[in-house]
Amino acid sequence: MGKKPGRNREDVSVSPDMSHRFWARLRSRQWWLPTLMMVIGLSSSMAIALLVSRWELANDRLQFQRRTETLTTALQRSLNRYTDVLYALGDLYLVKDQQVLPQEFDQFVRRSLHNYPGIQALEWAPQVTQEQRAEFELEMRSRIDPQFIITERTVDGQITQAGARSHYVPVTYVQPRRGNEPALGFDLASSETRRSALESARDTGDMTASARIRLVQDAKDQFGFLVFLPVYSAPSNSLETRRQTIQGYVLGVFRVSDVVEDSLDELSYDINFHVYDQSADPQQRFLGFYNAEQKAITVNPDNPTQEPTSDWLQPQCERLTYCVHGLTVAERQWVIQFFPAETYPNSLPMTAIATLIIGVLLTGLLTLYLRRSQTELQRTKELSELKLRLFSLASHEFRTPLSTILISAQSLEAAAEQSLSEQQRAKAYTRIRSSAKRLHQLLTDLLTLTRAEAGKLDFSPELINLRQFCQRIVDDVQGSIEQPRIIKFEYCSDGDRAFADPKLLQSILTNLLSNAVKYSALASDQPIQFQVINTSEALEFRVSDRGIGIPPQDQAHLYDVFYRGSNVGNISGTGLGLAVVETCIRLYQGHLAFESQEGQGTTFDAVLPHCNA
């Protein structure tokens, strides 16, 4: 049997034309996917923003409705408290058999007037027939006021003596007296509005409020209303009996403005409203306009009023522009029409706008991420090359001191067979110690940079003896080189203790001093200056040498990883030292500066702020 046809490597190779078409399709696909992602992202963002906007408007409407309900509840609660005062006063007249003296009346209502500033006046008005009028006026002159007469108001608003009629309901007791003097003796039955409320209260036996009126004692341009509670000489269950046994009325006098402003004194909402009396004639329904900014009621609002319709008796809040609630005031129905004031927080759909912005940003970020995928691949390649360079450098730097340690150890092993001098053994020990320290420093630098890159390099300050700490580092650096150099250590401070991170500080000082020693070997007769200044503001460390210096063209790259100066020659090094110093000082939130001139030396200044424990 023959062999089956097969394919070699050339059969599956890609021609240049095929490669070109492949990369063209790949590039078109790379543009197509971000474009599709952007369209879908923007469409989704706008749809979600629209839903959030609708939800936000509904939430604003609900919040507005809750605030209007709070205002309505406050008004109703105040009105209930005011009417409860009249019930208490009516009970007093029942207990006293309608024989309440002026002093008793004054004492009884004093606390209520103090606790409820919305009450204009509390009054007692007995029913007096025409036959009883003269005797009644004479008695009131002797008991209350020498000038007492029964009065009424003329068409032009003047107070005058009441004309003859079958019966009168004059105000006899009134508190507070001050400011209400014109009300004393005024015949409540002389006004059609007041008389209608009086007769309704008399016939039903229930507390009854009047329609809007102009108070005889009020000089303000405000509407008022009265609330009457009938007092009978005996319990009555029939209309005829009530009319025969009526003795008079306890009543409360209220301004609409006082009631509203007192009720809402502790509430601060930017909501205006109109007050209407739904039980009154259409021309008499408007009671006042509440201005939230001024916190006051006016009867001539700047905004045009909308007359309530019959369906307003049911509370409704269908939109944010207005909201309607009802009140019950002594058998009368009031209607409150709420609407936002000019200072009401704008119901801008901020959440919807934020949602749209976030959606657009996320879409843009995702699109940018897709477009930059090739760049990330390139960066990955560069990172791989950097790691390869790091491993190559590390292996070279590790091999030299390890070789030194190995050779020195072999020399010591041969000491048993050969008689080595004490000086030779000490030199071997020195080389081992120096190489071990060099390895330890290299590993420390690599670990510091790696942890800093990963964000895991901690900053842990503690209280140390700074003078002893620096002296120990100087001794370690001098002991790590085969030909010791003179490091002139100068400590300038009144105290030896300071808060510092010992690990970071050791990396900073060790690398600065090691570089100074390494790159000033040719100037062995010149000491290295190491100055420590511990002030109340900061810790300053200055390291100066008279070595080879740093060329100007290398100074901009001084803190780059693996970068070494162009004039280092055969001096060994990794290019990690100053990168470690700069990383530690940045974590320390300090400052690093240097001055250098090629061939004359370098000075580094590291300034670290004081830190607390």
Secondary structure by P-SEA (a helix, b strand, c coil): cccccccccccccccaaaaaaaaaaaaaaaaaaaaaaaaaaaaaaaaaaaaaaaaaaaaaaaaaaaaaaaaaaaaaaaaaaaaaaaaaaaaaaaaacccccaaaaaaaaaaaaaacccccccbbbbbbcccaaaaaaaaaaaccccbbbbbbbccccccccccccccccccccccccccccccccccccccaaaaaaaaaaaaacccccccbbbbccccccbbbbbbbbbbbccccccaaaaaaaccbbbbbbbbaaaaaaaaaccccccccbbbbcccccccccccccccccccccccccccbbbbbcccccccccccccbbbbbbbcccbbbbbbbbbccccccccaaaaaaaaaaaaaaaaaaaaaaaaaaaaaaaaaaaaaaaaaaaaaaaaaaaaaaaaaaaaaaaaaacccccccaaaaaaaaaaaaaaaaaaaaaaaaaaaaaaaaaccbbbbbbbcaaaaaaaaaaaaaaaaccbbbbbbcccccccccccccaaaaaaaaaaaaaaaaaaacccccbbbbbbbbbcccbbbbbbbbcccccccccccccccccccccccccccccccaaaaaaaaaaaacbbbbbccccccbbbbbbbbccccc
